[in-house]
Structures are given as structure tokens and as C-alpha cells.
Amino acid sequence: MTRADELLAAYLDDALTEAEHAELNAWLKADPANVRRFVEATAREHQLRIAVQARREFRKAAPPKPMRWRMAVAWAAAAVFVLGGAFWMLQQPLEAKAHLAGNLDGVTIERDGAVLKAETAFHLQSGDVVTCSRPGAKIEFESESTQFVLAARSSVALRELRGQKRFELLAGSVSAEVAKQRDGAMIWLTDDAEALVLGTKFELSEDGLLTKLDVSEGAVQFQGRANSETTIVRAGQLAATDSQGVVMHASPEPWQVLQRKTFGCEAVSFRSQHAAAEIGVNVLLPPNYQSEPSRRFPVLYFLHGLKGNEHTEAARFNRRFLTAMRQGEMPPFIAVFPNGGPGITPPAMVAARIFTQELTSLIDSRYRTQTDRAARMVCGIGFGGKRAILYATFDSHVFGSGCAIDDTFHGGTPSFARLLKTLHPRIERHPPSLLILHGQPWATEKVDTLAATIRDQSIAVETKGLPLLPQSSPDYLDAAADALGIWMTQTWGKR
């Protein structure tokens, strides 16, 4: 018999000493499972007493006295109460025991507004936010083989540890090994996605542009939070999503679409050292490019959405841009539509080098461009809008202005806000001007929040609403082109 069994037996016999009573209380507080065991033992004892009392009453020939009936009713009521309480407690999910392990150098825990020191075996609870500046910190669980390994500059919020576990990746990357879950699929959230995990190995990352999921074992149900698109990502597959939708990494040559031509555009390509791929680009020249051979022109770099390529936005905006330039509604400019890749690889900072260094060098060397930063504008729609805001802000020495069409950064992700503060001195040397256009019914509040976040760092940003129409609608595209034309005229004047 264990010490716990001895204490339970003494309690049920009403024979606990004062010291044993304190010992029993300490045992109960040590683990919720001990409380369940105590309730079960108490319920069994009451059931036994009721059965003995009922047997005694049955054997007596004389009718029971009223007092005995009252006692029987009292015993029955007590039994119902205890059994009901026991059943309720047995149905309540226990809170999983999680603790810290691994490299805890530079790890902090935020709990109820306070910042706590990280130590090995530190007990975590629902609501905690774990942030690490260096790689190797782990979150482990005592009752299962689940563990999370955090990458450098990562932050994870433990939203719920009781029952169906819920976590939120606020920034960075986490590699997870998840044991089979008994209380329903584990849920992982990011700004853009929701992942349901029963038991698998995967890596989830949030880099400010996309949520990426790489599954190495098992399967994960993956869904964009801004829409209902859901997919099952299996072992060996890679998927990503932003606010516009989910894409799977399947194309063997995602950086160039050779079998298609876009009217009015020159198709060129360049070998990217950063992407290790040949990248396709469509270039739209202004109507007076050939007739004014000594003139140099400003350049608009237009980035497509998550599932697009070098033809997607070129085909939707080329005629609109040409018409607007001929009619004087836009200043003459060169429009560049690059293939942005699958959005899954390479990482965000590597992609930035592709577009801010390699692509701009190609265009400046091949065409008559104005090469100062004020003559370069980067614009994007959807996922491309996110990239445009990032490049115009953090590479403002390359681009003087930027425009995002219908992507709000969900009001500004935590990693984006932190980067704004960290890189503020660099941004201040080359302050950009930004425009955010939005035409989705859910976007207004988030755009206002994002604009406020950007303005807090003394960056100029304007916002403008578009018609509440699908992005494929001609009226929507006309309105976006008109707003962009006004912005170009204000920014570039008569360059």
C-alpha cells in the first residue's frame, strides 16, 4: 500500500491525525489527478455505506421509523451529490503539464503582464508567452512525448493547455513533434493560418509575409484564417498561406512561365543567385519610349498575389496603364511584373534581395530608367502588397515609395511592428511614402490599425477605399489603377 492509499484509508475511517490531514492536503494540491483519485475513493465509500444501510433496512420486518427514512433519504441525497460531483470532475479535462528545457539563454516568459526569468523545468501555464532570442529553447510535456523546439527570434503563446491544446506562433519558427492527442486535434494559430494536428512532426514558421508549414511525418489540416480554404498537408509536402489563400509547393519550375505571352509586354528573364533559378519578368514600356530615345523614365515594380506569376498582374493592368499614360492620367513610366515564386521559398529576407538588388540591377542595365530611389515605386496586390510594404519600408534606400492593394498585414503583425522599431534609424535616413488601398469589407479597421502602427514610426502613409467588389471585377481593377495613377502623379510629378 502506498502512502497515498494509507492517507485515503485513514480519511475514510475518520482517523486522520492533524499531521496526516496536512499531508493529505499537500498531496491533493500537488496534482489535479490526485483530486480525481480522492473523489473516486470518496464516492465508492459512500456507495458502500448506502448499500449496507439499505440491506439493514430491508431485513427488518417492522416499518422503518420516520427518522430512519430521513437518514436513508439524506444518505441517498449525499450519494447523488458526491457521485454527481465525481462524474463532473472526471469529465473535466486536465491541464497539460508543460515546462521549459534546452537552451534557455535569452528566453523570457510573459505572464499576466509580468516578465519572468526562464529556468530549466520552469512550469508553464495557459496564457504564457515564451519568447527566445537564440535557437534551441524547448517546450516539453510531462504526460506525453510532445515537444516544441523554438528557432531564434521566435515567440509562442500558450493559449490553452486544458483539454484541446491551443498555441499561437506570434513570430519566428517552431519545430514540433506531437504525440497523438486524446482531447481533440492540437490547434496552432498564426496571423494567417490555422493548423489542426493529431500526431505528427512538422515545422511551422511565421515571417511577417507568410505562414509556412513543412510536414515531415503524419498529416496536418491547414487553413487560411481569412477564408474557408482547407487542405491536408502530408509528409514530404510544403504549404503556405497569407490572407489570400493556401498554396502547395508542387511546381518544379515556379519562377518562370515560358508557355504564356502577355500582350504589350516584353518577356525577359535573369538568373538569380539568391533563388538559384531563372526568374521570368514582363516589362511594359511607356508609349513614348521609342519616340523619345534620350528620355529616362521612372519605374513601377508590380508584385503579384500568392498564386500568381509574371503574367498575372501584367495581363490585368497592362492595357489600363497604357491607356492612362496616353490620356495623361498617369506620368510615363516603365512597369515591371516579376515572377515572385511560389511564396514558400526562399525566405522573406532572401526574396527581398532578389527584388531589391538583382531585379533592379537588371532593369536599370537593360532599360532607360531613372536610377534614383525617388523614381522607383514598388506596388503589390494581396501577398504582393505585403512584400511591397516591406520592401518600401525596410529597403527605402532602393524604393522611394510603395503601395499595397488589399493586404492589411492583419493590422500589422508583431514581427513587423518590432522590425519597424528596430530599423527605425535606417528608415529615418531614407523615409518612404506609402499608400494602402483596400476594397474588402473586413479590411477598413485593420488598415487603420496598420496605418497607425506605421505612422508611430514617423512614416508617411495614406489610405483609400476601393469598391467592395471581387479583385477580378473590371470596376475594381479600374478603381485600383485610377487611385494608383493619382498617387504616381503626386509622387513623381513630371519626371
Secondary structure, 3 states (H helix, E strand, C coil): CCHHHHHHHHHHCCCCCHHHHHHHHHHHHHCHHHHHHHHHHHHHHHHHHHHHHHHHHHHCCCCCCHHHHHHHHHHHHHHHHHHHHHHHHHHCCCECCEEEEECCCCEEEEECCEEEECCCCCEECCCCEEEECCCCEEEEECCCCCEEEECCCEEEEEEECECCCEEEEEEEEEEEEECCCCCCCEEEECCCEEEEECCEEEEEEECCCCEEEEEEECEEEEEECCCCCEEEEECCCEEEEECCEEEECCCCCCCCCCCCCCCCCEEEEEEECCCCEEEEEEEECCCCCCCCCCCCECEEEEECCCCCCCCHHHHHHHHHHHHHHHCCCCCCCEEEEECCCCCCCCCHHHHHHHHHHHHHHHHHHHCCECCCHHHEEEEEECHHHHHHHHHHHHCCCCCCEEEEECCCHHHCCHHHHHHHHHCHHHHHHCCCEEEEEECCCCHHHHHHHHHHHHHCCCCEEEEEECCCCCCCCHHHHHHHHHHHHHHHHHHHCCC
